[in-house]
Amino acid sequence: MNVPDDLLYTESHEWIRREGDKIRVGITDHAQSELTDVVFVELPKIDRQANAKEAIAVVESVKAASDIYAPVKGTVVEANKALEADPGLINREPFGQGWLFVMKIDNPDDLTNLKDAAAYKKQIG
Amino acid sequence: VSETATKKTALYEEHVKLGAKMVPFGGWLMPVQYTSIMEEHQAVRKNIGMFDISHMGQFIVEGNGGRSLLNTMLTNNIDKLDVGQGQYTFLLNDKGGIIDDLIVYRVGYKEFLLVVNASCTDEDYDWLDRHRPSDARLGDRSAHFGGVAIQGPRVTELFVNLPERNHIVDLEIDGMPISMARTGYTGEDGVEVFFRNSDAAKFWNAVLEKGKSLDLKPCGLGSRDTLRLEMCYPLNGSDLSPERNPIEAGLGFFVDLTKPEFVGRDVLLKTKENGPREKLVPFRMKDKGPPPRPHYSVFENGERIGEVTSGTLSPSLNWGVGMAYVSAPHAKIGSQIEIEIRGQRFPATIEKKPLYKKS
């Protein structure tokens, strides 16, 4: 399973790429593999404010619907509209074109609560 | 769903070798997919796919009293079966509720093979055994026998001399004694093959090899579920339960009420007379959107009329479809209903069976 070293991770299988005062968020390769074929994505609305661990998006596979959580407190500033036409991007490029949303974060210190690649690798075994 | 799966079929190692994603199902560890549910679904619709169905229970009923045991316990009429023929039927509780749906094959004049759902095997056995007269023998051969379903239009290129639809024959393939039935759960032409566990891997690999030129794919439970739902075949535990009877499920065709006696008959007669309170109906979402799922509420004109029991994005239609129990007056083909998904209601239409038809 691919777990890029330059990203942060949550226990609930989101990945986080820091981009200045913003973060880009998606779901991990492990998560997309567990979900199986993604067929529908409900994206968060722009300007939505959310606390850490608040469900703000839904990824649906053939089998089931799964909540996606805000990794830290912040405001959604961008959502990946390409997923509406092609939700399979999440399966094909989970760390690339399959990203879900970008958040402006309230406090960069919150990122220290997230896992690094080594810790996430350990979690998924 | 938290299930403790301890049992592995005789094909477990083959699934792992093929890189299958294994999940607990009905007490078994089963492949949900090998590569992709969508791809495996399409393989069955267009070419051919093979499923491990070794988790299903297999009983043998024999003896002079076997026929009468089965006609008393099962809703369909055993006497309609010639030797070598099978039928879909129900095992009911005293209240007419569904314990299991199964296929019974008459494999000899006084010998029957019952293929039952994995998670119901023990309960079915106990219920049958409790009603068993002394001149009927009931055997559970599940621990020693497995099976595969080989489904798809190209099955006729894989095997010659297939049995007729709903028939079963005993054959020998590469020295392996097998039973082959022209039955399935996908809506495509196909067979279900039963064999000894000691032959399971050999048979599986022989079919994979022979099927290469036909683009045969190993298929998991994920596509088995989407294929059956497109056909509106019910799944026990989702669409069927001990609180539902076959009339409510729209499956009265597999109940012979002219039989003088069978478990649950009185209740079914009453349901038929008074009409069921709720009915199982297929539906299709009107717009592209989130797929329907089990337990979502169903509305009509603002009134809650029922609940979804099965739902998915149909891979063949690339559209949200499902089945729901709705109160009988609302169960009309063409009715406009709404499915509530995460607090929002999405329009849908009650459809005729099946949800998918080959063009």
Interface residues (C-beta under 8 A of the other chain):
Chain A: S33 E34 T36 D37 V39 F40 E42 V58 E60 S61 V62 K63 A64 A65 N91
Chain B: K21 V32 Q33 S36 I37 M38 G222 T226 G289 P290 P291 R293 T312 L313 P315 R342
